[in-house]
Amino acid sequence: MVRINQFHPSISYGDAIGNSMQEIKKIIIELGFDSEIFAQYIHPKIKNIRHYTELERFSSPENILIIHYSIAYDPEVLHLIKN
């Protein structure tokens, strides 16, 4: 089954990007797809977010990765995702 995942470097409590990613995940699941959210920095109050180092375990050629861009991207993280 195709999995539609999302990535952003940081998920902060009450942050607009993090909140929208959670809502997008709900819609993806309602449409019948599996979905995970990945980040490098995850606020402790936020649950069900996976550390970006787990991304490879959930990756395959038929999957889709939605990358949310904003300021403060770590070049090392972008390099890992590109590969």
C-alpha positions in Angstrom: 0.0 0.0 0.0 1.2 3.5 -0.8 2.2 5.5 2.3 2.0 9.3 2.3 4.4 10.7 4.9 5.3 14.2 5.9 8.5 15.9 7.1 9.5 19.1 8.8 12.7 19.8 10.8 10.8 20.8 14.0 7.3 20.2 15.4 6.6 22.8 18.1 3.6 22.8 20.4 0.9 25.1 19.0 2.9 25.8 15.8 1.0 26.4 12.6 3.1 24.0 10.5 2.9 21.2 13.1 -0.9 21.7 13.5 -1.5 21.6 9.8 0.7 18.5 9.4 -1.5 16.7 12.0 -4.7 17.7 10.1 -3.2 16.6 6.8 -2.3 13.3 8.3 -5.9 12.8 9.5 -7.2 13.5 6.0 -4.6 11.1 4.4 -5.7 8.3 6.8 -9.4 9.1 6.1 -8.6 8.6 2.4 -7.3 5.1 3.2 -3.6 5.6 3.2 -1.0 5.0 5.9 0.8 8.1 7.1 3.5 9.2 9.5 5.0 12.5 10.4 8.8 12.9 10.8 10.9 15.6 12.4 14.3 16.3 13.8 13.1 18.3 16.8 9.8 17.3 18.5 8.2 19.1 21.4 7.7 16.7 24.3 3.9 17.5 24.5 3.4 16.3 20.9 2.8 12.6 20.5 2.8 10.3 17.4 5.6 12.1 15.6 8.6 10.0 14.6 12.2 11.1 14.7 13.6 11.7 11.2 16.1 8.9 11.6 13.2 6.4 11.3 12.2 7.7 7.9 14.3 5.2 6.0 12.4 2.3 7.7 9.1 3.7 6.3 10.4 4.6 2.8 9.9 2.8 -0.4 9.8 3.8 -4.1 6.0 3.9 -4.2 5.6 6.1 -1.2 5.1 9.9 -1.2 7.0 12.2 1.1 5.5 15.7 1.6 8.3 18.1 2.7 7.1 21.2 4.5 9.6 24.1 4.1 10.2 27.0 6.4 13.2 28.8 7.9 16.0 27.2 9.9 16.5 24.0 7.9 19.6 22.0 8.9 21.5 21.2 5.7 22.5 17.8 7.1 18.8 16.9 7.5 18.0 18.0 3.9 20.9 15.9 2.6 19.6 12.8 4.4 16.1 13.3 3.0 17.3 13.8 -0.5 19.0 10.4 -0.4 
